[in-house]
Amino acid sequence: MFLRCGKFKLPLTRPLIMGVVNVTPDSFSDGGKYFEFNQTLAHARALIAEGADILDIGGESTRPGAAPVGLEEERRRVLPVIEALAGGAVPISVDTQKPDLMREAVAAGASMVNDVCGFRAPGAFEAVAAGDTAVCIMHMQGEPRTMQHHPHYTDVVEEVRGYLAERVRVAESAHIARERILIDPGFGFGKTLEHNLALLRQLRKFRDIGGALLAGLSRKALLGAITGREPAERVFASVAAALIAVQNGAQIVRVHDVAATRDALAVLGAAGQN
Protein backbone atom coordinates (compact mmCIF):
# COMPACT_ATOMS: atom_id res chain seq x y z
CA MET A 1 0.00 0.00 0.00
CA PHE A 2 1.25 3.47 -0.80
CA LEU A 3 0.25 7.12 -0.90
CA ARG A 4 0.56 9.03 -4.17
CA CYS A 5 1.68 12.64 -3.72
CA GLY A 6 2.44 14.08 -7.12
CA LYS A 7 5.75 12.58 -8.24
CA PHE A 8 6.20 10.93 -4.84
CA LYS A 9 5.02 7.41 -4.06
CA LEU A 10 5.22 6.98 -0.28
CA PRO A 11 5.10 3.40 1.05
CA LEU A 12 2.79 2.92 4.01
CA THR A 13 4.80 0.03 5.38
CA ARG A 14 5.89 2.20 8.32
CA PRO A 15 4.30 5.24 9.99
CA LEU A 16 5.00 8.47 8.14
CA ILE A 17 5.65 11.83 9.81
CA MET A 18 4.09 15.05 8.53
CA GLY A 19 5.96 18.05 9.92
CA VAL A 20 3.98 21.21 10.64
CA VAL A 21 5.20 24.56 9.28
CA ASN A 22 2.98 27.45 10.38
CA VAL A 23 3.38 30.66 8.37
CA THR A 24 1.06 32.56 10.70
CA PRO A 25 1.58 35.24 13.36
CA ASP A 26 -0.96 33.64 15.71
CA SER A 27 -0.29 29.93 15.68
CA PHE A 28 -1.39 28.23 18.91
CA SER A 29 1.70 26.02 18.92
CA ASP A 30 4.54 28.50 18.35
CA GLY A 31 2.99 31.96 18.57
CA GLY A 32 4.32 33.04 15.17
CA LYS A 33 7.92 32.08 15.89
CA TYR A 34 8.49 31.06 12.27
CA PHE A 35 6.39 33.71 10.53
CA GLU A 36 9.29 35.52 8.83
CA PHE A 37 10.25 33.96 5.46
CA ASN A 38 13.87 33.01 6.21
CA GLN A 39 12.91 31.61 9.61
CA THR A 40 10.15 29.59 7.95
CA LEU A 41 12.54 28.06 5.43
CA ALA A 42 15.14 27.30 8.09
CA HIS A 43 12.50 25.62 10.25
CA ALA A 44 11.14 23.61 7.31
CA ARG A 45 14.60 22.39 6.35
CA ALA A 46 15.33 21.50 9.96
CA LEU A 47 12.19 19.35 10.09
CA ILE A 48 13.32 17.52 6.94
CA ALA A 49 16.72 16.91 8.53
CA GLU A 50 14.97 15.56 11.64
CA GLY A 51 13.11 12.99 9.55
CA ALA A 52 9.87 14.52 8.27
CA ASP A 53 8.40 12.53 5.37
CA ILE A 54 6.00 15.35 4.38
CA LEU A 55 5.88 19.06 5.20
CA ASP A 56 2.51 20.76 5.74
CA ILE A 57 2.61 24.52 5.05
CA GLY A 58 -0.24 26.59 6.50
CA GLY A 59 -0.92 30.31 6.22
CA GLU A 60 -4.21 30.55 8.12
CA SER A 61 -4.54 29.62 11.76
CA THR A 62 -7.30 27.11 12.47
CA ARG A 63 -7.00 27.22 16.26
CA PRO A 64 -10.30 27.60 18.15
CA GLY A 65 -11.56 31.15 17.81
CA ALA A 66 -9.23 32.05 14.94
CA ALA A 67 -10.42 34.70 12.48
CA PRO A 68 -10.30 33.87 8.75
CA VAL A 69 -7.48 35.18 6.55
CA GLY A 70 -8.16 36.69 3.13
CA LEU A 71 -7.00 34.97 -0.05
CA GLU A 72 -4.40 37.61 -0.92
CA GLU A 73 -2.76 37.47 2.50
CA GLU A 74 -2.78 33.67 2.65
CA ARG A 75 -1.34 33.57 -0.86
CA ARG A 76 1.42 35.99 0.17
CA ARG A 77 2.32 33.84 3.14
CA VAL A 78 2.47 30.37 1.63
CA LEU A 79 3.28 30.51 -2.08
CA PRO A 80 6.88 31.76 -1.71
CA VAL A 81 7.54 29.04 0.88
CA ILE A 82 6.11 26.31 -1.36
CA GLU A 83 8.12 27.57 -4.32
CA ALA A 84 11.32 27.57 -2.26
CA LEU A 85 10.79 24.04 -0.92
CA ALA A 86 9.25 22.34 -3.96
CA GLY A 87 11.55 20.00 -5.82
CA GLY A 88 13.21 18.81 -2.64
CA ALA A 89 13.43 15.40 -1.07
CA VAL A 90 9.94 15.34 0.50
CA PRO A 91 6.46 16.25 -0.75
CA ILE A 92 5.04 19.63 0.24
CA SER A 93 1.45 19.91 1.44
CA VAL A 94 -0.55 23.12 1.60
CA ASP A 95 -3.04 23.51 4.45
CA THR A 96 -5.86 25.63 3.01
CA GLN A 97 -9.63 25.78 2.59
CA LYS A 98 -9.60 27.97 -0.53
CA PRO A 99 -9.94 26.35 -4.00
CA ASP A 100 -8.14 29.24 -5.73
CA LEU A 101 -5.14 28.85 -3.45
CA MET A 102 -5.24 25.07 -3.87
CA ARG A 103 -4.75 25.51 -7.62
CA GLU A 104 -1.98 28.07 -7.17
CA ALA A 105 -0.17 25.99 -4.56
CA VAL A 106 -0.20 22.92 -6.80
CA ALA A 107 1.12 25.03 -9.67
CA ALA A 108 3.86 26.28 -7.32
CA GLY A 109 4.91 22.72 -6.51
CA ALA A 110 2.66 21.41 -3.72
CA SER A 111 2.08 17.65 -3.91
CA MET A 112 -0.77 17.52 -1.39
CA VAL A 113 -3.69 19.69 -0.29
CA ASN A 114 -4.83 19.40 3.34
CA ASP A 115 -8.28 20.90 3.90
CA VAL A 116 -9.71 21.11 7.43
CA CYS A 117 -13.14 21.71 5.88
CA GLY A 118 -13.08 18.41 3.98
CA PHE A 119 -13.15 20.05 0.53
CA ARG A 120 -16.70 21.30 1.06
CA ALA A 121 -16.12 24.68 -0.60
CA PRO A 122 -17.63 24.83 -4.10
CA GLY A 123 -15.07 23.64 -6.61
CA ALA A 124 -12.59 22.35 -4.02
CA PHE A 125 -12.28 18.78 -5.28
CA GLU A 126 -12.33 20.04 -8.86
CA ALA A 127 -9.38 22.30 -8.05
CA VAL A 128 -7.18 19.30 -7.26
CA ALA A 129 -8.71 16.47 -9.30
CA ALA A 130 -6.33 16.71 -12.24
CA GLY A 131 -2.86 15.21 -11.88
CA ASP A 132 -1.60 13.20 -8.92
CA THR A 133 -1.97 15.67 -6.03
CA ALA A 134 -2.87 13.95 -2.75
CA VAL A 135 -5.87 15.21 -0.77
CA CYS A 136 -6.25 15.11 3.00
CA ILE A 137 -9.94 15.16 3.98
CA MET A 138 -10.55 16.22 7.57
CA HIS A 139 -13.66 16.28 9.73
CA MET A 140 -14.61 19.45 11.58
CA GLN A 141 -17.89 20.23 13.32
CA GLY A 142 -18.63 23.93 12.69
CA GLU A 143 -15.81 26.30 11.76
CA PRO A 144 -12.71 27.50 13.66
CA ARG A 145 -14.33 30.56 15.25
CA THR A 146 -17.14 28.55 16.82
CA MET A 147 -16.18 24.87 16.66
CA GLN A 148 -15.51 24.53 20.39
CA HIS A 149 -18.81 26.15 21.39
CA HIS A 150 -20.60 23.12 22.83
CA PRO A 151 -19.78 20.43 20.23
CA HIS A 152 -22.34 17.61 20.34
CA TYR A 153 -22.58 14.11 18.89
CA THR A 154 -24.85 11.16 19.53
CA ASP A 155 -22.02 8.77 18.57
CA VAL A 156 -18.85 10.67 17.70
CA VAL A 157 -17.01 7.73 16.15
CA GLU A 158 -19.85 6.67 13.87
CA GLU A 159 -20.74 10.24 12.90
CA VAL A 160 -17.18 11.22 12.03
CA ARG A 161 -16.65 7.91 10.26
CA GLY A 162 -19.83 8.39 8.22
CA TYR A 163 -18.84 11.91 7.24
CA LEU A 164 -15.39 10.85 6.06
CA ALA A 165 -16.77 7.87 4.15
CA GLU A 166 -19.17 10.17 2.32
CA ARG A 167 -16.43 12.66 1.48
CA VAL A 168 -14.24 9.85 0.12
CA ARG A 169 -17.12 8.83 -2.16
CA VAL A 170 -17.42 12.41 -3.39
CA ALA A 171 -13.66 12.58 -3.98
CA GLU A 172 -13.74 9.38 -6.01
CA SER A 173 -16.68 10.66 -8.03
CA ALA A 174 -14.43 13.65 -8.89
CA HIS A 175 -11.91 11.12 -10.29
CA ILE A 176 -9.49 11.29 -7.36
CA ALA A 177 -7.96 7.84 -7.01
CA ARG A 178 -8.03 6.08 -3.64
CA GLU A 179 -4.22 6.03 -3.55
CA ARG A 180 -4.26 9.86 -3.44
CA ILE A 181 -6.66 10.14 -0.49
CA LEU A 182 -5.93 10.64 3.22
CA ILE A 183 -8.60 10.87 5.90
CA ASP A 184 -8.25 12.72 9.20
CA PRO A 185 -10.86 12.52 12.03
CA GLY A 186 -9.95 16.06 13.08
CA PHE A 187 -8.85 15.83 16.68
CA GLY A 188 -9.70 19.09 18.45
CA PHE A 189 -11.90 20.41 15.66
CA GLY A 190 -15.36 20.64 17.19
CA LYS A 191 -14.78 17.92 19.79
CA THR A 192 -14.63 17.75 23.57
CA LEU A 193 -11.89 15.88 25.41
CA GLU A 194 -14.19 12.88 25.70
CA HIS A 195 -14.93 12.97 21.96
CA ASN A 196 -11.22 13.10 21.14
CA LEU A 197 -10.37 10.20 23.41
CA ALA A 198 -13.18 8.08 21.95
CA LEU A 199 -11.81 8.72 18.45
CA LEU A 200 -8.27 7.91 19.53
CA ARG A 201 -9.32 4.63 21.15
CA GLN A 202 -11.29 3.56 18.09
CA LEU A 203 -9.09 4.88 15.28
CA ARG A 204 -8.87 1.45 13.68
CA LYS A 205 -12.55 1.73 12.74
CA PHE A 206 -11.50 4.34 10.16
CA ARG A 207 -9.08 2.06 8.32
CA ASP A 208 -11.74 0.45 6.10
CA ILE A 209 -13.10 3.76 4.75
CA GLY A 210 -10.38 4.00 2.12
CA GLY A 211 -7.30 6.15 1.87
CA ALA A 212 -4.44 6.51 4.31
CA LEU A 213 -5.35 7.38 7.90
CA LEU A 214 -3.77 10.51 9.39
CA ALA A 215 -3.89 11.61 13.03
CA GLY A 216 -3.00 15.10 14.21
CA LEU A 217 -2.86 15.44 17.98
CA SER A 218 0.39 17.36 18.37
CA ARG A 219 0.38 20.00 21.15
CA LYS A 220 -3.41 20.29 21.01
CA ALA A 221 -5.66 21.56 23.79
CA LEU A 222 -6.86 18.06 24.60
CA LEU A 223 -3.30 17.24 25.69
CA GLY A 224 -3.23 20.42 27.74
CA ALA A 225 -6.46 19.36 29.43
CA ILE A 226 -4.86 16.05 30.38
CA THR A 227 -1.42 17.34 31.45
CA GLY A 228 -2.09 20.93 32.50
CA ARG A 229 0.78 22.12 30.29
CA GLU A 230 1.01 24.97 27.76
CA PRO A 231 1.47 24.16 24.02
CA ALA A 232 5.27 24.49 23.98
CA GLU A 233 5.49 22.13 26.97
CA ARG A 234 3.41 19.34 25.41
CA VAL A 235 6.22 17.53 23.58
CA PHE A 236 6.12 14.38 25.71
CA ALA A 237 2.32 14.25 25.64
CA SER A 238 2.35 14.77 21.86
CA VAL A 239 4.81 11.93 21.31
CA ALA A 240 2.73 9.64 23.53
CA ALA A 241 -0.40 10.54 21.58
CA ALA A 242 1.36 9.87 18.26
CA LEU A 243 2.46 6.43 19.47
CA ILE A 244 -1.04 5.54 20.64
CA ALA A 245 -2.48 6.74 17.32
CA VAL A 246 -0.07 4.53 15.37
CA GLN A 247 -0.76 1.53 17.57
CA ASN A 248 -4.48 2.11 16.96
CA GLY A 249 -4.14 2.27 13.18
CA ALA A 250 -2.84 5.69 12.09
CA GLN A 251 -0.46 5.51 9.14
CA ILE A 252 0.60 9.17 9.20
CA VAL A 253 1.03 11.47 12.20
CA ARG A 254 1.03 15.25 11.84
CA VAL A 255 3.45 16.69 14.40
CA HIS A 256 5.44 19.75 15.45
CA ASP A 257 8.23 17.78 17.16
CA VAL A 258 9.61 15.63 14.36
CA ALA A 259 12.84 14.36 15.90
CA ALA A 260 11.22 13.23 19.14
CA THR A 261 8.39 11.52 17.26
CA ARG A 262 10.80 9.85 14.84
CA ASP A 263 12.87 8.36 17.67
CA ALA A 264 9.81 7.12 19.53
CA LEU A 265 8.40 5.52 16.38
CA ALA A 266 11.76 3.87 15.70
CA VAL A 267 11.65 2.20 19.12
CA LEU A 268 8.02 1.20 18.59
CA GLY A 269 8.93 -0.33 15.24
CA ALA A 270 11.93 -2.18 16.63
CA ALA A 271 9.65 -3.74 19.23
CA GLY A 272 7.31 -4.87 16.46
CA GLN A 273 4.43 -2.72 17.64
CA ASN A 274 3.68 -0.71 14.45
C-alpha positions as a Python dict, from the first residue, in 0.01 Angstrom:
ca = {
    (1, 'M'): (0, 0, 0),
    (2, 'F'): (125, 347, -80),
    (3, 'L'): (25, 712, -90),
    (4, 'R'): (56, 903, -417),
    (5, 'C'): (168, 1264, -372),
    (6, 'G'): (244, 1408, -712),
    (7, 'K'): (575, 1258, -824),
    (8, 'F'): (620, 1093, -484),
    (9, 'K'): (502, 741, -406),
    (10, 'L'): (522, 698, -28),
    (11, 'P'): (510, 340, 105),
    (12, 'L'): (279, 292, 401),
    (13, 'T'): (480, 3, 538),
    (14, 'R'): (589, 220, 832),
    (15, 'P'): (430, 524, 999),
    (16, 'L'): (500, 847, 814),
    (17, 'I'): (565, 1183, 981),
    (18, 'M'): (409, 1505, 853),
    (19, 'G'): (596, 1805, 992),
    (20, 'V'): (398, 2121, 1064),
    (21, 'V'): (520, 2456, 928),
    (22, 'N'): (298, 2745, 1038),
    (23, 'V'): (338, 3066, 837),
    (24, 'T'): (106, 3256, 1070),
    (25, 'P'): (158, 3524, 1336),
    (26, 'D'): (-96, 3364, 1571),
    (27, 'S'): (-29, 2993, 1568),
    (28, 'F'): (-139, 2823, 1891),
    (29, 'S'): (170, 2602, 1892),
    (30, 'D'): (454, 2850, 1835),
    (31, 'G'): (299, 3196, 1857),
    (32, 'G'): (432, 3304, 1517),
    (33, 'K'): (792, 3208, 1589),
    (34, 'Y'): (849, 3106, 1227),
    (35, 'F'): (639, 3371, 1053),
    (36, 'E'): (929, 3552, 883),
    (37, 'F'): (1025, 3396, 546),
    (38, 'N'): (1387, 3301, 621),
    (39, 'Q'): (1291, 3161, 961),
    (40, 'T'): (1015, 2959, 795),
    (41, 'L'): (1254, 2806, 543),
    (42, 'A'): (1514, 2730, 809),
    (43, 'H'): (1250, 2562, 1025),
    (44, 'A'): (1114, 2361, 731),
    (45, 'R'): (1460, 2239, 635),
    (46, 'A'): (1533, 2150, 996),
    (47, 'L'): (1219, 1935, 1009),
    (48, 'I'): (1332, 1752, 694),
    (49, 'A'): (1672, 1691, 853),
    (50, 'E'): (1497, 1556, 1164),
    (51, 'G'): (1311, 1299, 955),
    (52, 'A'): (987, 1452, 827),
    (53, 'D'): (840, 1253, 537),
    (54, 'I'): (600, 1535, 438),
    (55, 'L'): (588, 1906, 520),
    (56, 'D'): (251, 2076, 574),
    (57, 'I'): (261, 2452, 505),
    (58, 'G'): (-24, 2659, 650),
    (59, 'G'): (-92, 3031, 622),
    (60, 'E'): (-421, 3055, 812),
    (61, 'S'): (-454, 2962, 1176),
    (62, 'T'): (-730, 2711, 1247),
    (63, 'R'): (-700, 2722, 1626),
    (64, 'P'): (-1030, 2760, 1815),
    (65, 'G'): (-1156, 3115, 1781),
    (66, 'A'): (-923, 3205, 1494),
    (67, 'A'): (-1042, 3470, 1248),
    (68, 'P'): (-1030, 3387, 875),
    (69, 'V'): (-748, 3518, 655),
    (70, 'G'): (-816, 3669, 313),
    (71, 'L'): (-700, 3497, -5),
    (72, 'E'): (-440, 3761, -92),
    (73, 'E'): (-276, 3747, 250),
    (74, 'E'): (-278, 3367, 265),
    (75, 'R'): (-134, 3357, -86),
    (76, 'R'): (142, 3599, 17),
    (77, 'R'): (232, 3384, 314),
    (78, 'V'): (247, 3037, 163),
    (79, 'L'): (328, 3051, -208),
    (80, 'P'): (688, 3176, -171),
    (81, 'V'): (754, 2904, 88),
    (82, 'I'): (611, 2631, -136),
    (83, 'E'): (812, 2757, -432),
    (84, 'A'): (1132, 2757, -226),
    (85, 'L'): (1079, 2404, -92),
    (86, 'A'): (925, 2234, -396),
    (87, 'G'): (1155, 2000, -582),
    (88, 'G'): (1321, 1881, -264),
    (89, 'A'): (1343, 1540, -107),
    (90, 'V'): (994, 1534, 50),
    (91, 'P'): (646, 1625, -75),
    (92, 'I'): (504, 1963, 24),
    (93, 'S'): (145, 1991, 144),
    (94, 'V'): (-55, 2312, 160),
    (95, 'D'): (-304, 2351, 445),
    (96, 'T'): (-586, 2563, 301),
    (97, 'Q'): (-963, 2578, 259),
    (98, 'K'): (-960, 2797, -53),
    (99, 'P'): (-994, 2635, -400),
    (100, 'D'): (-814, 2924, -573),
    (101, 'L'): (-514, 2885, -345),
    (102, 'M'): (-524, 2507, -387),
    (103, 'R'): (-475, 2551, -762),
    (104, 'E'): (-198, 2807, -717),
    (105, 'A'): (-17, 2599, -456),
    (106, 'V'): (-20, 2292, -680),
    (107, 'A'): (112, 2503, -967),
    (108, 'A'): (386, 2628, -732),
    (109, 'G'): (491, 2272, -651),
    (110, 'A'): (266, 2141, -372),
    (111, 'S'): (208, 1765, -391),
    (112, 'M'): (-77, 1752, -139),
    (113, 'V'): (-369, 1969, -29),
    (114, 'N'): (-483, 1940, 334),
    (115, 'D'): (-828, 2090, 390),
    (116, 'V'): (-971, 2111, 743),
    (117, 'C'): (-1314, 2171, 588),
    (118, 'G'): (-1308, 1841, 398),
    (119, 'F'): (-1315, 2005, 53),
    (120, 'R'): (-1670, 2130, 106),
    (121, 'A'): (-1612, 2468, -60),
    (122, 'P'): (-1763, 2483, -410),
    (123, 'G'): (-1507, 2364, -661),
    (124, 'A'): (-1259, 2235, -402),
    (125, 'F'): (-1228, 1878, -528),
    (126, 'E'): (-1233, 2004, -886),
    (127, 'A'): (-938, 2230, -805),
    (128, 'V'): (-718, 1930, -726),
    (129, 'A'): (-871, 1647, -930),
    (130, 'A'): (-633, 1671, -1224),
    (131, 'G'): (-286, 1521, -1188),
    (132, 'D'): (-160, 1320, -892),
    (133, 'T'): (-197, 1567, -603),
    (134, 'A'): (-287, 1395, -275),
    (135, 'V'): (-587, 1521, -77),
    (136, 'C'): (-625, 1511, 300),
    (137, 'I'): (-994, 1516, 398),
    (138, 'M'): (-1055, 1622, 757),
    (139, 'H'): (-1366, 1628, 973),
    (140, 'M'): (-1461, 1945, 1158),
    (141, 'Q'): (-1789, 2023, 1332),
    (142, 'G'): (-1863, 2393, 1269),
    (143, 'E'): (-1581, 2630, 1176),
    (144, 'P'): (-1271, 2750, 1366),
    (145, 'R'): (-1433, 3056, 1525),
    (146, 'T'): (-1714, 2855, 1682),
    (147, 'M'): (-1618, 2487, 1666),
    (148, 'Q'): (-1551, 2453, 2039),
    (149, 'H'): (-1881, 2615, 2139),
    (150, 'H'): (-2060, 2312, 2283),
    (151, 'P'): (-1978, 2043, 2023),
    (152, 'H'): (-2234, 1761, 2034),
    (153, 'Y'): (-2258, 1411, 1889),
    (154, 'T'): (-2485, 1116, 1953),
    (155, 'D'): (-2202, 877, 1857),
    (156, 'V'): (-1885, 1067, 1770),
    (157, 'V'): (-1701, 773, 1615),
    (158, 'E'): (-1985, 667, 1387),
    (159, 'E'): (-2074, 1024, 1290),
    (160, 'V'): (-1718, 1122, 1203),
    (161, 'R'): (-1665, 791, 1026),
    (162, 'G'): (-1983, 839, 822),
    (163, 'Y'): (-1884, 1191, 724),
    (164, 'L'): (-1539, 1085, 606),
    (165, 'A'): (-1677, 787, 415),
    (166, 'E'): (-1917, 1017, 232),
    (167, 'R'): (-1643, 1266, 148),
    (168, 'V'): (-1424, 985, 12),
    (169, 'R'): (-1712, 883, -216),
    (170, 'V'): (-1742, 1241, -339),
    (171, 'A'): (-1366, 1258, -398),
    (172, 'E'): (-1374, 938, -601),
    (173, 'S'): (-1668, 1066, -803),
    (174, 'A'): (-1443, 1365, -889),
    (175, 'H'): (-1191, 1112, -1029),
    (176, 'I'): (-949, 1129, -736),
    (177, 'A'): (-796, 784, -701),
    (178, 'R'): (-803, 608, -364),
    (179, 'E'): (-422, 603, -355),
    (180, 'R'): (-426, 986, -344),
    (181, 'I'): (-666, 1014, -49),
    (182, 'L'): (-593, 1064, 322),
    (183, 'I'): (-860, 1087, 590),
    (184, 'D'): (-825, 1272, 920),
    (185, 'P'): (-1086, 1252, 1203),
    (186, 'G'): (-995, 1606, 1308),
    (187, 'F'): (-885, 1583, 1668),
    (188, 'G'): (-970, 1909, 1845),
    (189, 'F'): (-1190, 2041, 1566),
    (190, 'G'): (-1536, 2064, 1719),
    (191, 'K'): (-1478, 1792, 1979),
    (192, 'T'): (-1463, 1775, 2357),
    (193, 'L'): (-1189, 1588, 2541),
    (194, 'E'): (-1419, 1288, 2570),
    (195, 'H'): (-1493, 1297, 2196),
    (196, 'N'): (-1122, 1310, 2114),
    (197, 'L'): (-1037, 1020, 2341),
    (198, 'A'): (-1318, 808, 2195),
    (199, 'L'): (-1181, 872, 1845),
    (200, 'L'): (-827, 791, 1953),
    (201, 'R'): (-932, 463, 2115),
    (202, 'Q'): (-1129, 356, 1809),
    (203, 'L'): (-909, 488, 1528),
    (204, 'R'): (-887, 145, 1368),
    (205, 'K'): (-1255, 173, 1274),
    (206, 'F'): (-1150, 434, 1016),
    (207, 'R'): (-908, 206, 832),
    (208, 'D'): (-1174, 45, 610),
    (209, 'I'): (-1310, 376, 475),
    (210, 'G'): (-1038, 400, 212),
    (211, 'G'): (-730, 615, 187),
    (212, 'A'): (-444, 651, 431),
    (213, 'L'): (-535, 738, 790),
    (214, 'L'): (-377, 1051, 939),
    (215, 'A'): (-389, 1161, 1303),
    (216, 'G'): (-300, 1510, 1421),
    (217, 'L'): (-286, 1544, 1798),
    (218, 'S'): (39, 1736, 1837),
    (219, 'R'): (38, 2000, 2115),
    (220, 'K'): (-341, 2029, 2101),
    (221, 'A'): (-566, 2156, 2379),
    (222, 'L'): (-686, 1806, 2460),
    (223, 'L'): (-330, 1724, 2569),
    (224, 'G'): (-323, 2042, 2774),
    (225, 'A'): (-646, 1936, 2943),
    (226, 'I'): (-486, 1605, 3038),
    (227, 'T'): (-142, 1734, 3145),
    (228, 'G'): (-209, 2093, 3250),
    (229, 'R'): (78, 2212, 3029),
    (230, 'E'): (101, 2497, 2776),
    (231, 'P'): (147, 2416, 2402),
    (232, 'A'): (527, 2449, 2398),
    (233, 'E'): (549, 2213, 2697),
    (234, 'R'): (341, 1934, 2541),
    (235, 'V'): (622, 1753, 2358),
    (236, 'F'): (612, 1438, 2571),
    (237, 'A'): (232, 1425, 2564),
    (238, 'S'): (235, 1477, 2186),
    (239, 'V'): (481, 1193, 2131),
    (240, 'A'): (273, 964, 2353),
    (241, 'A'): (-40, 1054, 2158),
    (242, 'A'): (136, 987, 1826),
    (243, 'L'): (246, 643, 1947),
    (244, 'I'): (-104, 554, 2064),
    (245, 'A'): (-248, 674, 1732),
    (246, 'V'): (-7, 453, 1537),
    (247, 'Q'): (-76, 153, 1757),
    (248, 'N'): (-448, 211, 1696),
    (249, 'G'): (-414, 227, 1318),
    (250, 'A'): (-284, 569, 1209),
    (251, 'Q'): (-46, 551, 914),
    (252, 'I'): (60, 917, 920),
    (253, 'V'): (103, 1147, 1220),
    (254, 'R'): (103, 1525, 1184),
    (255, 'V'): (345, 1669, 1440),
    (256, 'H'): (544, 1975, 1545),
    (257, 'D'): (823, 1778, 1716),
    (258, 'V'): (961, 1563, 1436),
    (259, 'A'): (1284, 1436, 1590),
    (260, 'A'): (1122, 1323, 1914),
    (261, 'T'): (839, 1152, 1726),
    (262, 'R'): (1080, 985, 1484),
    (263, 'D'): (1287, 836, 1767),
    (264, 'A'): (981, 712, 1953),
    (265, 'L'): (840, 552, 1638),
    (266, 'A'): (1176, 387, 1570),
    (267, 'V'): (1165, 220, 1912),
    (268, 'L'): (802, 120, 1859),
    (269, 'G'): (893, -33, 1524),
    (270, 'A'): (1193, -218, 1663),
    (271, 'A'): (965, -374, 1923),
    (272, 'G'): (731, -487, 1646),
    (273, 'Q'): (443, -272, 1764),
    (274, 'N'): (368, -71, 1445),
}
